[in-house]
Amino acid sequence: MTDAPPNRVPVAVRSVTILADDLIWSTRLADAVRAAGAQPKVVRSLDGLAGSSAEAVIVDLTARAYDGVAAVGLAKAAGARVVAVGQHDDAALRKAALDAGAARVYTYRALFEDGPRLLGRWLGA
């Protein structure tokens, strides 16, 4: 692995699939992934996720179009590195995502305020 600044992704991780059905959050997440040094690919459904062959995945847990916890499990089972994003006050949903295979569950606020650094650290780990 190469040395990289703290908010930049090492060369080994080049793309991140983002599963989010909300346009605003999918755009914010894609911007944070770009700022962290990786290339985002936004999908809006479980079918899109299944067809992505992603090495790293971010799942928005509060979507209406899919089950976020099932999406975490699907991505993890496919061999992807997975993190999720959700409401800070939904401890049960965050725990379910961790149990399904998410390495971390970030709050919306944390990713809004410090997304490039947090995602860069995750991707560089």
N, C-alpha and C positions, 0 to 999 in steps of 0.2 A: 504494500500500500504506500502511496506517496504522501509526503507531508503536505498539508493544505492549511490555509488560514482557517480560523475557527468557524467561519460562516460559509466556507466553500466545501463542496463535495469532492472527495478524492476521485481520481479517474475511474476507479473500479465501479462506482455506481453512477450511471449516466442518465437513467430515466426513472421517473416515478409516475405510476398510474394513480390518479385521483378519482375516487368514486364519490361523486356528490351530485345531487339533483338540483340543488339551489344555485342559481347562476352567480349570485354575489359571492357565496362562499367558494364555489369552484374557481372563480376568478382570483379571489384572494389567495387561495391555496396554491394555484398555479403560479402566481406572482412570487410567493414565498419560496416555492421550489426553484424557480428560475434564479432568484436572488441567492439561493444556497448553492447554485452552480450545477443544477441538474435540469433535465428536460422533462416538463410535465406532459402527461397525456390525460385529458379529462374524459371520463366515461360516466354515464348517467344511470346504468342499470347493472344488474348482476350478470346479464348476458354480455354486456360490454366488458365487464371485469374478467369474466371467464375467457373471453377471446383476446385478452391483452398480453398474455405471457409476460407479466410484469416481474421485475426483480425486486421492486419496492412499491408499496401501496399505502396510500392514505385513504381512510374510510371516514366519511361524515356519518356519524351514528344516528343523527336525527332526521334522516331523509324520510320522505313520504312514499317514494317509489320503490323502495327495497328495504329489507331487514338488515340493518347495519351490523348486527352481531353475526348473522349468517354470512355476510360479506367478508367480515374479518376471518371467519373460519374457512371460507372458500379460498381466500388469498393465501392464508397460512398453509392450507393443505396443498396448494399448488407450489409451495416452496418460496413464496415471497416474504420479504421482511415487511412487517405491517405495523403501522401506528394508526390511531383513530383520533377523531376530534369530536367533542360533544359538550353538553351543558355542564357547568361546574357543579351544579346541585343535584345531578342525577347519578348518585353513587352506585345504585343498582345496575344501571346501564353501563357505567364505566367498568365495574367489576365483571360483568358478563363479557364485555369486549376483551378484557385481559384474560379471562378464562378461555375465550375462543382463540387466543393466540396473538393478540396485539402486544407489542413490546411496551408501548406507552399509550395512554389516552390523554391527549392535551385538551385543555379547555379552549373554547373559541377565543376568549380574551388573551390567553397566553400566545396563541398563534397570531392573533391580530397585532399584538404589541411586539412580539419578538420571534415571529415565525422563521425568518431566514436563519437566525442563529440556532434555534432549537432543531429545525429540520436538518441543517448542516451538521450539527453534532450527531443526530440520529443516523444520518446517512454515512457519516465518517466513522461510526463505531464499528 
